[in-house]
Amino acid sequence: MSLMWADGYGRRLYDEIKKDIHVHGENLLSYYYCYEGYSPSMYADLTLLREGDQPLMLQYQGNSYPIAPSLLVNDIEYQNMLCGLAILLALGQPVRKIVEYGSNLHSVIGRMQYVSSLEDDITVIVDYAHTADALSHVLNAIYRSKKANENLICVFGCGGNRDQGKRREMAEVASNLCNYLYITDDNPRNENPECIRQQIIAGISTHKTTYKEIADRGMAIEQAVINAKSGDVVLIAGKGHEKYQLVQGNKLPFDDVEQVKNALKKRLLR
């Protein structure tokens, strides 16, 4: 069994490889996630449909099944869930069983993890995105779900002794989608952290966004959370599940999630 994401590129890919698929006697299962404002793919065998506040619907062979992953809340998680369900279906699991599986899924720590609670007046998300492509996917998912009057704020840095080209690219992505940026340290390792931050700042489109440079990551997170306006969305990107910071050969204790929780407490006490 072969799996295919049924967007335009997926269809073109299928057209290129279908001869080999048929020669080897394989079947093809195509799947597609359709979020609000988009039309379902006519090529998809398995479709996950999201429309406004309506329950998620899994469509397969002309039938629709409501699916309720209560602990998944965003497009990226829904796409990953659909991929997993498609694999189970391809392995022979009955569709009603995969609906049951999907309704009991949990978010992954540090991957689009919502740290804020209902009592908070802002939304704060921690994610591991540390490349331009990953940051683009995360920010676009948030951008689609936020209201027009809500600001999108991002706190991020870049790792040292790694690809320097992505620093400018991440800045370009973030400045195109965010209202405010906090440029800080990630894992500088053995590089000069100030030089890393300056390479990031060089890629910011200042006519589209406002930024602050705060070297101390904990302070950057605190300032982003405390200064956000009611309704704003704050993304802390780059470290996700990590509970350390790598600085000049030292592995220092550091946890984005805990930093956010502390900042939210201070925000409530203002």
C-alpha atoms as an extended CHARMM CRD file, in Angstrom:
* protein
*
       270  EXT
         1         1  MET       CA              0.0000000000        0.0000000000        0.0000000000  PROA      1               0.0000000000
         2         2  SER       CA              1.3000000000        3.4660000000       -0.9250000000  PROA      2               0.0000000000
         3         3  LEU       CA              0.1920000000        6.6890000000        0.7760000000  PROA      3               0.0000000000
         4         4  MET       CA             -0.1170000000       10.0870000000       -0.8990000000  PROA      4               0.0000000000
         5         5  TRP       CA             -0.9700000000       13.5550000000        0.3800000000  PROA      5               0.0000000000
         6         6  ALA       CA             -3.6550000000       14.5650000000       -2.1210000000  PROA      6               0.0000000000
         7         7  ASP       CA             -2.6990000000       18.1540000000       -2.8890000000  PROA      7               0.0000000000
         8         8  GLY       CA             -1.6280000000       19.3700000000       -6.3180000000  PROA      8               0.0000000000
         9         9  TYR       CA              1.9550000000       18.2150000000       -5.9260000000  PROA      9               0.0000000000
        10        10  GLY       CA              0.8520000000       14.8560000000       -4.5370000000  PROA      10              0.0000000000
        11        11  ARG       CA             -1.3460000000       14.2930000000       -7.5600000000  PROA      11              0.0000000000
        12        12  ARG       CA              1.5030000000       15.1360000000       -9.9450000000  PROA      12              0.0000000000
        13        13  LEU       CA              3.7720000000       12.7730000000       -8.0240000000  PROA      13              0.0000000000
        14        14  TYR       CA              1.1820000000       10.0180000000       -8.2760000000  PROA      14              0.0000000000
        15        15  ASP       CA              0.8970000000       10.5320000000      -12.0300000000  PROA      15              0.0000000000
        16        16  GLU       CA              4.6650000000       10.0620000000      -12.2480000000  PROA      16              0.0000000000
        17        17  ILE       CA              4.8700000000        6.8850000000      -10.1580000000  PROA      17              0.0000000000
        18        18  LYS       CA              1.5080000000        5.1900000000      -10.8140000000  PROA      18              0.0000000000
        19        19  LYS       CA              3.0160000000        2.9190000000      -13.4630000000  PROA      19              0.0000000000
        20        20  ASP       CA              5.5180000000        1.5360000000      -10.9360000000  PROA      20              0.0000000000
        21        21  ILE       CA              2.7800000000        1.2160000000       -8.3100000000  PROA      21              0.0000000000
        22        22  HSD       CA              0.6250000000       -0.8670000000      -10.6330000000  PROA      22              0.0000000000
        23        23  VAL       CA              3.5530000000       -2.9720000000      -11.8610000000  PROA      23              0.0000000000
        24        24  HSD       CA              4.3320000000       -4.0110000000       -8.2850000000  PROA      24              0.0000000000
        25        25  GLY       CA              0.6760000000       -4.6960000000       -7.5450000000  PROA      25              0.0000000000
        26        26  GLU       CA              0.3740000000       -1.9820000000       -4.9070000000  PROA      26              0.0000000000
        27        27  ASN       CA             -2.7140000000        0.0140000000       -3.9780000000  PROA      27              0.0000000000
        28        28  LEU       CA             -2.7170000000        3.7570000000       -3.3320000000  PROA      28              0.0000000000
        29        29  LEU       CA             -4.4700000000        5.4890000000       -0.4390000000  PROA      29              0.0000000000
        30        30  SER       CA             -4.5900000000        9.2600000000       -0.8180000000  PROA      30              0.0000000000
        31        31  TYR       CA             -5.4520000000       11.5190000000        2.1230000000  PROA      31              0.0000000000
        32        32  TYR       CA             -6.0460000000       15.2470000000        2.5720000000  PROA      32              0.0000000000
        33        33  TYR       CA             -6.6270000000       17.7350000000        5.3850000000  PROA      33              0.0000000000
        34        34  CYS       CA             -9.0980000000       20.4530000000        4.4040000000  PROA      34              0.0000000000
        35        35  TYR       CA             -9.2530000000       23.4270000000        6.7500000000  PROA      35              0.0000000000
        36        36  GLU       CA            -11.7380000000       26.2740000000        6.7210000000  PROA      36              0.0000000000
        37        37  GLY       CA            -12.0490000000       28.2010000000        3.4730000000  PROA      37              0.0000000000
        38        38  TYR       CA            -10.5620000000       25.4710000000        1.2620000000  PROA      38              0.0000000000
        39        39  SER       CA            -12.2660000000       22.8630000000       -0.8930000000  PROA      39              0.0000000000
        40        40  PRO       CA            -11.7070000000       19.0960000000       -0.3900000000  PROA      40              0.0000000000
        41        41  SER       CA             -9.3730000000       17.4090000000       -2.8550000000  PROA      41              0.0000000000
        42        42  MET       CA            -11.2210000000       15.4170000000       -5.5080000000  PROA      42              0.0000000000
        43        43  TYR       CA             -8.3160000000       12.9490000000       -5.4450000000  PROA      43              0.0000000000
        44        44  ALA       CA             -8.4590000000       12.1100000000       -1.7260000000  PROA      44              0.0000000000
        45        45  ASP       CA             -9.7200000000        8.7480000000       -0.4650000000  PROA      45              0.0000000000
        46        46  LEU       CA             -9.5040000000        9.8850000000        3.1670000000  PROA      46              0.0000000000
        47        47  THR       CA            -10.2910000000       13.5070000000        4.0910000000  PROA      47              0.0000000000
        48        48  LEU       CA            -10.2420000000       15.3380000000        7.4200000000  PROA      48              0.0000000000
        49        49  LEU       CA            -12.5400000000       18.3550000000        7.2040000000  PROA      49              0.0000000000
        50        50  ARG       CA            -12.5470000000       21.3480000000        9.5620000000  PROA      50              0.0000000000
        51        51  GLU       CA            -15.1870000000       24.0560000000        9.2780000000  PROA      51              0.0000000000
        52        52  GLY       CA            -15.4550000000       26.7660000000       11.9300000000  PROA      52              0.0000000000
        53        53  ASP       CA            -16.6990000000       25.5070000000       15.2820000000  PROA      53              0.0000000000
        54        54  GLN       CA            -18.1450000000       22.3450000000       13.7830000000  PROA      54              0.0000000000
        55        55  PRO       CA            -16.7520000000       18.9510000000       14.8860000000  PROA      55              0.0000000000
        56        56  LEU       CA            -13.9210000000       17.5530000000       12.7970000000  PROA      56              0.0000000000
        57        57  MET       CA            -15.2470000000       15.1550000000       10.1770000000  PROA      57              0.0000000000
        58        58  LEU       CA            -13.3370000000       12.1950000000        8.7470000000  PROA      58              0.0000000000
        59        59  GLN       CA            -14.6670000000       11.3010000000        5.2980000000  PROA      59              0.0000000000
        60        60  TYR       CA            -14.0380000000        7.9240000000        3.7010000000  PROA      60              0.0000000000
        61        61  GLN       CA            -15.8150000000        6.0490000000        0.9120000000  PROA      61              0.0000000000
        62        62  GLY       CA            -18.7920000000        8.3920000000        0.9260000000  PROA      62              0.0000000000
        63        63  ASN       CA            -19.3240000000        8.2570000000        4.6880000000  PROA      63              0.0000000000
        64        64  SER       CA            -18.5970000000       10.9010000000        7.3280000000  PROA      64              0.0000000000
        65        65  TYR       CA            -17.4280000000       10.1860000000       10.8630000000  PROA      65              0.0000000000
        66        66  PRO       CA            -17.1960000000       12.8600000000       13.5940000000  PROA      66              0.0000000000
        67        67  ILE       CA            -13.8140000000       12.7530000000       15.2830000000  PROA      67              0.0000000000
        68        68  ALA       CA            -13.0040000000       14.5950000000       18.5040000000  PROA      68              0.0000000000
        69        69  PRO       CA             -9.3190000000       14.7670000000       19.4750000000  PROA      69              0.0000000000
        70        70  SER       CA            -10.0290000000       17.0970000000       22.3990000000  PROA      70              0.0000000000
        71        71  LEU       CA             -6.3480000000       17.5640000000       23.2180000000  PROA      71              0.0000000000
        72        72  LEU       CA             -5.3310000000       18.5180000000       19.6680000000  PROA      72              0.0000000000
        73        73  VAL       CA             -6.0800000000       22.0990000000       18.7540000000  PROA      73              0.0000000000
        74        74  ASN       CA             -4.3320000000       23.2260000000       15.5810000000  PROA      74              0.0000000000
        75        75  ASP       CA             -3.8490000000       22.4670000000       11.9040000000  PROA      75              0.0000000000
        76        76  ILE       CA             -0.3640000000       20.9590000000       12.2300000000  PROA      76              0.0000000000
        77        77  GLU       CA             -1.5330000000       18.4650000000       14.8420000000  PROA      77              0.0000000000
        78        78  TYR       CA             -4.5680000000       17.5990000000       12.7270000000  PROA      78              0.0000000000
        79        79  GLN       CA             -2.3730000000       16.9750000000        9.6710000000  PROA      79              0.0000000000
        80        80  ASN       CA             -0.0480000000       14.7090000000       11.6520000000  PROA      80              0.0000000000
        81        81  MET       CA             -3.0280000000       12.8600000000       13.1070000000  PROA      81              0.0000000000
        82        82  LEU       CA             -4.4870000000       12.3120000000        9.6490000000  PROA      82              0.0000000000
        83        83  CYS       CA             -1.2020000000       10.8830000000        8.3860000000  PROA      83              0.0000000000
        84        84  GLY       CA             -1.1720000000        8.4030000000       11.2790000000  PROA      84              0.0000000000
        85        85  LEU       CA             -4.7940000000        7.4280000000       10.6760000000  PROA      85              0.0000000000
        86        86  ALA       CA             -4.1050000000        6.9300000000        6.9790000000  PROA      86              0.0000000000
        87        87  ILE       CA             -1.2500000000        4.5590000000        7.8380000000  PROA      87              0.0000000000
        88        88  LEU       CA             -3.5310000000        2.5660000000       10.1650000000  PROA      88              0.0000000000
        89        89  LEU       CA             -6.1870000000        2.3930000000        7.4730000000  PROA      89              0.0000000000
        90        90  ALA       CA             -3.6070000000        1.2230000000        4.9320000000  PROA      90              0.0000000000
        91        91  LEU       CA             -2.5490000000       -1.5030000000        7.3840000000  PROA      91              0.0000000000
        92        92  GLY       CA             -6.0960000000       -2.8350000000        7.4870000000  PROA      92              0.0000000000
        93        93  GLN       CA             -7.5830000000       -1.1880000000       10.5730000000  PROA      93              0.0000000000
        94        94  PRO       CA            -11.3600000000       -0.5710000000       10.1980000000  PROA      94              0.0000000000
        95        95  VAL       CA            -12.3220000000        3.0730000000        9.7780000000  PROA      95              0.0000000000
        96        96  ARG       CA            -14.4690000000        3.1630000000       12.9280000000  PROA      96              0.0000000000
        97        97  LYS       CA            -11.4850000000        1.9250000000       14.9190000000  PROA      97              0.0000000000
        98        98  ILE       CA             -9.1900000000        4.6460000000       13.6060000000  PROA      98              0.0000000000
        99        99  VAL       CA            -11.8500000000        7.2380000000       14.4910000000  PROA      99              0.0000000000
       100       100  GLU       CA            -11.6990000000        5.9090000000       18.0520000000  PROA      100             0.0000000000
       101       101  TYR       CA             -7.9140000000        6.1250000000       18.0320000000  PROA      101             0.0000000000
       102       102  GLY       CA             -7.9970000000        9.6680000000       16.6820000000  PROA      102             0.0000000000
       103       103  SER       CA            -10.4130000000       10.8210000000       19.3720000000  PROA      103             0.0000000000
       104       104  ASN       CA             -7.9740000000        9.7860000000       22.1260000000  PROA      104             0.0000000000
       105       105  LEU       CA             -4.7760000000       11.3990000000       20.8970000000  PROA      105             0.0000000000
       106       106  HSD       CA             -2.6610000000       13.7480000000       23.0130000000  PROA      106             0.0000000000
       107       107  SER       CA             -0.4360000000       16.6340000000       22.0050000000  PROA      107             0.0000000000
       108       108  VAL       CA              3.3230000000       16.0720000000       21.9400000000  PROA      108             0.0000000000
       109       109  ILE       CA              5.3240000000       18.0230000000       24.5220000000  PROA      109             0.0000000000
       110       110  GLY       CA              7.1140000000       20.9600000000       22.9390000000  PROA      110             0.0000000000
       111       111  ARG       CA              5.2730000000       20.6790000000       19.6250000000  PROA      111             0.0000000000
       112       112  MET       CA              2.6240000000       23.4090000000       19.3350000000  PROA      112             0.0000000000
       113       113  GLN       CA              2.1820000000       23.0660000000       23.0860000000  PROA      113             0.0000000000
       114       114  TYR       CA             -0.3740000000       25.4880000000       24.5220000000  PROA      114             0.0000000000
       115       115  VAL       CA              1.0340000000       26.5740000000       27.8830000000  PROA      115             0.0000000000
       116       116  SER       CA             -1.5220000000       29.2630000000       28.7350000000  PROA      116             0.0000000000
       117       117  SER       CA             -4.8170000000       28.2820000000       30.3850000000  PROA      117             0.0000000000
       118       118  LEU       CA             -8.3920000000       29.5480000000       30.1550000000  PROA      118             0.0000000000
       119       119  GLU       CA             -7.7780000000       32.0290000000       32.9710000000  PROA      119             0.0000000000
       120       120  ASP       CA             -5.0930000000       33.7750000000       30.9170000000  PROA      120             0.0000000000
       121       121  ASP       CA             -6.1130000000       36.5670000000       28.5500000000  PROA      121             0.0000000000
       122       122  ILE       CA             -3.4030000000       35.7050000000       26.0090000000  PROA      122             0.0000000000
       123       123  THR       CA             -2.3870000000       32.5180000000       24.2480000000  PROA      123             0.0000000000
       124       124  VAL       CA              1.1980000000       31.2710000000       24.6430000000  PROA      124             0.0000000000
       125       125  ILE       CA              2.5460000000       28.3880000000       22.5630000000  PROA      125             0.0000000000
       126       126  VAL       CA              5.8970000000       26.6070000000       22.8050000000  PROA      126             0.0000000000
       127       127  ASP       CA              7.2210000000       24.8560000000       19.7020000000  PROA      127             0.0000000000
       128       128  TYR       CA             10.4610000000       23.2110000000       18.5970000000  PROA      128             0.0000000000
       129       129  ALA       CA             10.5270000000       24.9510000000       15.1880000000  PROA      129             0.0000000000
       130       130  HSD       CA             14.1430000000       25.8650000000       14.5160000000  PROA      130             0.0000000000
       131       131  THR       CA             14.2720000000       26.0930000000       10.7110000000  PROA      131             0.0000000000
       132       132  ALA       CA             12.6380000000       28.5730000000        8.3590000000  PROA      132             0.0000000000
       133       133  ASP       CA             10.3280000000       25.9170000000        6.9260000000  PROA      133             0.0000000000
       134       134  ALA       CA              9.1970000000       24.6720000000       10.3290000000  PROA      134             0.0000000000
       135       135  LEU       CA              8.7020000000       28.2150000000       11.6360000000  PROA      135             0.0000000000
       136       136  SER       CA              6.6730000000       29.0920000000        8.5410000000  PROA      136             0.0000000000
       137       137  HSD       CA              4.3420000000       26.1300000000        9.0540000000  PROA      137             0.0000000000
       138       138  VAL       CA              3.8220000000       26.9240000000       12.7360000000  PROA      138             0.0000000000
       139       139  LEU       CA              3.2850000000       30.6590000000       12.2540000000  PROA      139             0.0000000000
       140       140  ASN       CA              0.9090000000       30.1370000000        9.3360000000  PROA      140             0.0000000000
       141       141  ALA       CA             -1.1320000000       27.6730000000       11.3840000000  PROA      141             0.0000000000
       142       142  ILE       CA             -1.4120000000       30.2320000000       14.1920000000  PROA      142             0.0000000000
       143       143  TYR       CA             -2.0750000000       33.0980000000       11.7780000000  PROA      143             0.0000000000
       144       144  ARG       CA             -5.0140000000       31.2600000000       10.2070000000  PROA      144             0.0000000000
       145       145  SER       CA             -6.6350000000       30.6240000000       13.5670000000  PROA      145             0.0000000000
       146       146  LYS       CA             -6.1730000000       34.0100000000       15.2620000000  PROA      146             0.0000000000
       147       147  LYS       CA             -8.5670000000       36.9480000000       14.9540000000  PROA      147             0.0000000000
       148       148  ALA       CA             -7.6980000000       39.9650000000       12.8410000000  PROA      148             0.0000000000
       149       149  ASN       CA             -7.2990000000       42.2780000000       15.8480000000  PROA      149             0.0000000000
       150       150  GLU       CA             -4.9770000000       39.8860000000       17.7060000000  PROA      150             0.0000000000
       151       151  ASN       CA             -1.2320000000       40.4270000000       17.4550000000  PROA      151             0.0000000000
       152       152  LEU       CA              1.1260000000       37.5540000000       16.6630000000  PROA      152             0.0000000000
       153       153  ILE       CA              4.3460000000       37.7490000000       18.6880000000  PROA      153             0.0000000000
       154       154  CYS       CA              7.3400000000       35.4460000000       18.2880000000  PROA      154             0.0000000000
       155       155  VAL       CA             10.3480000000       34.8560000000       20.5320000000  PROA      155             0.0000000000
       156       156  PHE       CA             13.2070000000       32.9810000000       18.8600000000  PROA      156             0.0000000000
       157       157  GLY       CA             16.9220000000       32.6870000000       18.2830000000  PROA      157             0.0000000000
       158       158  CYS       CA             19.1850000000       30.3450000000       16.3140000000  PROA      158             0.0000000000
       159       159  GLY       CA             21.6310000000       27.6680000000       17.3900000000  PROA      159             0.0000000000
       160       160  GLY       CA             25.3610000000       28.2170000000       17.2180000000  PROA      160             0.0000000000
       161       161  ASN       CA             27.7710000000       26.0610000000       15.1990000000  PROA      161             0.0000000000
       162       162  ARG       CA             24.9300000000       25.2390000000       12.8180000000  PROA      162             0.0000000000
       163       163  ASP       CA             23.6760000000       26.4250000000        9.4200000000  PROA      163             0.0000000000
       164       164  GLN       CA             24.1540000000       30.1960000000        9.4050000000  PROA      164             0.0000000000
       165       165  GLY       CA             22.0370000000       30.6860000000        6.2960000000  PROA      165             0.0000000000
       166       166  LYS       CA             18.8300000000       29.8410000000        8.0990000000  PROA      166             0.0000000000
       167       167  ARG       CA             19.2050000000       32.7520000000       10.5050000000  PROA      167             0.0000000000
       168       168  ARG       CA             18.2540000000       35.3650000000        7.9430000000  PROA      168             0.0000000000
       169       169  GLU       CA             15.6190000000       33.0500000000        6.4570000000  PROA      169             0.0000000000
       170       170  MET       CA             13.9020000000       32.5480000000        9.8200000000  PROA      170             0.0000000000
       171       171  ALA       CA             13.8890000000       36.3000000000       10.3700000000  PROA      171             0.0000000000
       172       172  GLU       CA             12.2840000000       36.8830000000        6.9720000000  PROA      172             0.0000000000
       173       173  VAL       CA              9.5680000000       34.3130000000        7.6820000000  PROA      173             0.0000000000
       174       174  ALA       CA              8.8410000000       35.6860000000       11.1550000000  PROA      174             0.0000000000
       175       175  SER       CA              8.7810000000       39.3360000000       10.1170000000  PROA      175             0.0000000000
       176       176  ASN       CA              6.3370000000       38.5990000000        7.2990000000  PROA      176             0.0000000000
       177       177  LEU       CA              3.8050000000       37.0270000000        9.6660000000  PROA      177             0.0000000000
       178       178  CYS       CA              4.3620000000       38.5900000000       13.0990000000  PROA      178             0.0000000000
       179       179  ASN       CA              3.5540000000       41.9860000000       14.5510000000  PROA      179             0.0000000000
       180       180  TYR       CA              6.3570000000       41.8210000000       17.1240000000  PROA      180             0.0000000000
       181       181  LEU       CA              9.5800000000       39.8290000000       17.4070000000  PROA      181             0.0000000000
       182       182  TYR       CA             11.8890000000       39.1880000000       20.3550000000  PROA      182             0.0000000000
       183       183  ILE       CA             15.3000000000       38.0980000000       19.1150000000  PROA      183             0.0000000000
       184       184  THR       CA             17.1550000000       36.1530000000       21.7850000000  PROA      184             0.0000000000
       185       185  ASP       CA             19.6030000000       33.3030000000       22.3410000000  PROA      185             0.0000000000
       186       186  ASP       CA             18.8100000000       29.6760000000       21.5370000000  PROA      186             0.0000000000
       187       187  ASN       CA             21.7360000000       27.2700000000       22.0290000000  PROA      187             0.0000000000
       188       188  PRO       CA             24.6990000000       29.4850000000       21.0550000000  PROA      188             0.0000000000
       189       189  ARG       CA             27.1340000000       26.6520000000       21.7960000000  PROA      189             0.0000000000
       190       190  ASN       CA             30.6510000000       27.9440000000       21.0480000000  PROA      190             0.0000000000
       191       191  GLU       CA             29.6660000000       30.8690000000       18.8310000000  PROA      191             0.0000000000
       192       192  ASN       CA             29.4000000000       34.4800000000       19.8860000000  PROA      192             0.0000000000
       193       193  PRO       CA             25.6640000000       34.8240000000       20.6700000000  PROA      193             0.0000000000
       194       194  GLU       CA             25.6390000000       38.5160000000       19.7800000000  PROA      194             0.0000000000
       195       195  CYS       CA             26.8810000000       37.7050000000       16.2640000000  PROA      195             0.0000000000
       196       196  ILE       CA             24.1100000000       35.1270000000       15.8760000000  PROA      196             0.0000000000
       197       197  ARG       CA             21.4870000000       37.6480000000       16.9210000000  PROA      197             0.0000000000
       198       198  GLN       CA             22.8370000000       40.2440000000       14.5170000000  PROA      198             0.0000000000
       199       199  GLN       CA             22.6750000000       37.7740000000       11.6240000000  PROA      199             0.0000000000
       200       200  ILE       CA             19.0290000000       37.1590000000       12.4980000000  PROA      200             0.0000000000
       201       201  ILE       CA             18.2450000000       40.8650000000       12.7650000000  PROA      201             0.0000000000
       202       202  ALA       CA             19.7720000000       41.4690000000        9.3260000000  PROA      202             0.0000000000
       203       203  GLY       CA             16.9190000000       39.4500000000        7.8400000000  PROA      203             0.0000000000
       204       204  ILE       CA             14.0550000000       41.2880000000        9.5590000000  PROA      204             0.0000000000
       205       205  SER       CA             11.7470000000       43.3990000000        7.3850000000  PROA      205             0.0000000000
       206       206  THR       CA             11.4210000000       46.3480000000        9.7490000000  PROA      206             0.0000000000
       207       207  HSD       CA              8.6270000000       47.9650000000        7.7280000000  PROA      207             0.0000000000
       208       208  LYS       CA              6.4420000000       44.9430000000        8.4950000000  PROA      208             0.0000000000
       209       209  THR       CA              7.2430000000       44.2570000000       12.1370000000  PROA      209             0.0000000000
       210       210  THR       CA              8.7840000000       45.6600000000       15.3180000000  PROA      210             0.0000000000
       211       211  TYR       CA             11.5510000000       43.8110000000       17.1140000000  PROA      211             0.0000000000
       212       212  LYS       CA             13.5350000000       43.8450000000       20.3440000000  PROA      212             0.0000000000
       213       213  GLU       CA             16.8890000000       42.1760000000       20.9490000000  PROA      213             0.0000000000
       214       214  ILE       CA             17.1120000000       40.6170000000       24.4100000000  PROA      214             0.0000000000
       215       215  ALA       CA             20.0480000000       38.2590000000       24.9190000000  PROA      215             0.0000000000
       216       216  ASP       CA             18.6820000000       36.5690000000       28.0540000000  PROA      216             0.0000000000
       217       217  ARG       CA             16.1100000000       34.0680000000       26.7850000000  PROA      217             0.0000000000
       218       218  GLY       CA             14.2290000000       33.9680000000       30.0650000000  PROA      218             0.0000000000
       219       219  MET       CA             13.9330000000       37.7620000000       30.0690000000  PROA      219             0.0000000000
       220       220  ALA       CA             12.8330000000       37.7870000000       26.4160000000  PROA      220             0.0000000000
       221       221  ILE       CA             10.0610000000       35.2920000000       27.1860000000  PROA      221             0.0000000000
       222       222  GLU       CA              8.9870000000       37.2700000000       30.2490000000  PROA      222             0.0000000000
       223       223  GLN       CA              8.8640000000       40.5590000000       28.3450000000  PROA      223             0.0000000000
       224       224  ALA       CA              6.9320000000       39.0420000000       25.4430000000  PROA      224             0.0000000000
       225       225  VAL       CA              4.3290000000       37.5410000000       27.7800000000  PROA      225             0.0000000000
       226       226  ILE       CA              3.9640000000       40.5430000000       30.0880000000  PROA      226             0.0000000000
       227       227  ASN       CA              3.8560000000       43.1670000000       27.3050000000  PROA      227             0.0000000000
       228       228  ALA       CA              1.3500000000       41.2750000000       25.1310000000  PROA      228             0.0000000000
       229       229  LYS       CA             -2.1180000000       42.8160000000       24.8700000000  PROA      229             0.0000000000
       230       230  SER       CA             -5.2320000000       40.8910000000       25.8110000000  PROA      230             0.0000000000
       231       231  GLY       CA             -6.0710000000       38.4370000000       23.0250000000  PROA      231             0.0000000000
       232       232  ASP       CA             -2.5700000000       38.3450000000       21.5560000000  PROA      232             0.0000000000
       233       233  VAL       CA             -0.8150000000       35.0980000000       20.6330000000  PROA      233             0.0000000000
       234       234  VAL       CA              2.8140000000       34.5410000000       21.6850000000  PROA      234             0.0000000000
       235       235  LEU       CA              4.9570000000       31.8100000000       20.1150000000  PROA      235             0.0000000000
       236       236  ILE       CA              8.1640000000       30.7230000000       21.8500000000  PROA      236             0.0000000000
       237       237  ALA       CA             10.0650000000       28.9180000000       19.0870000000  PROA      237             0.0000000000
       238       238  GLY       CA             13.2250000000       26.8900000000       18.7550000000  PROA      238             0.0000000000
       239       239  LYS       CA             13.6900000000       24.7370000000       21.8450000000  PROA      239             0.0000000000
       240       240  GLY       CA             10.3640000000       23.0370000000       22.4590000000  PROA      240             0.0000000000
       241       241  HSD       CA             10.8200000000       20.0490000000       24.7660000000  PROA      241             0.0000000000
       242       242  GLU       CA             14.4750000000       20.8120000000       25.5910000000  PROA      242             0.0000000000
       243       243  LYS       CA             15.2550000000       21.4430000000       29.2430000000  PROA      243             0.0000000000
       244       244  TYR       CA             18.6990000000       22.9410000000       28.7750000000  PROA      244             0.0000000000
       245       245  GLN       CA             20.6670000000       25.6430000000       27.0060000000  PROA      245             0.0000000000
       246       246  LEU       CA             24.0820000000       24.9520000000       25.4670000000  PROA      246             0.0000000000
       247       247  VAL       CA             26.5080000000       27.8150000000       26.1260000000  PROA      247             0.0000000000
       248       248  GLN       CA             30.3000000000       27.6200000000       25.7130000000  PROA      248             0.0000000000
       249       249  GLY       CA             30.4930000000       23.9030000000       26.4260000000  PROA      249             0.0000000000
       250       250  ASN       CA             28.0900000000       24.0840000000       29.3630000000  PROA      250             0.0000000000
       251       251  LYS       CA             24.6430000000       22.4540000000       29.5050000000  PROA      251             0.0000000000
       252       252  LEU       CA             22.6420000000       24.8760000000       31.6030000000  PROA      252             0.0000000000
       253       253  PRO       CA             19.1720000000       24.0940000000       32.9900000000  PROA      253             0.0000000000
       254       254  PHE       CA             16.5280000000       25.9220000000       30.9610000000  PROA      254             0.0000000000
       255       255  ASP       CA             12.9180000000       25.1020000000       30.1070000000  PROA      255             0.0000000000
       256       256  ASP       CA             10.8010000000       27.3120000000       27.8200000000  PROA      256             0.0000000000
       257       257  VAL       CA              7.5740000000       25.9110000000       29.2770000000  PROA      257             0.0000000000
       258       258  GLU       CA              8.5610000000       26.7040000000       32.8620000000  PROA      258             0.0000000000
       259       259  GLN       CA              9.7330000000       30.1610000000       31.8360000000  PROA      259             0.0000000000
       260       260  VAL       CA              6.3370000000       30.8090000000       30.2300000000  PROA      260             0.0000000000
       261       261  LYS       CA              4.4600000000       29.5890000000       33.3200000000  PROA      261             0.0000000000
       262       262  ASN       CA              6.4720000000       31.9180000000       35.5430000000  PROA      262             0.0000000000
       263       263  ALA       CA              5.8900000000       34.8370000000       33.1700000000  PROA      263             0.0000000000
       264       264  LEU       CA              2.1490000000       34.1710000000       33.0870000000  PROA      264             0.0000000000
       265       265  LYS       CA              2.0490000000       34.2530000000       36.9000000000  PROA      265             0.0000000000
       266       266  LYS       CA              3.7940000000       37.6330000000       36.8670000000  PROA      266             0.0000000000
       267       267  ARG       CA              1.3430000000       38.8690000000       34.2300000000  PROA      267             0.0000000000
       268       268  LEU       CA             -1.6170000000       37.9700000000       36.4730000000  PROA      268             0.0000000000
       269       269  LEU       CA             -0.0400000000       39.8770000000       39.3650000000  PROA      269             0.0000000000
       270       270  ARG       CA              0.4570000000       43.1220000000       37.4490000000  PROA      270             0.0000000000
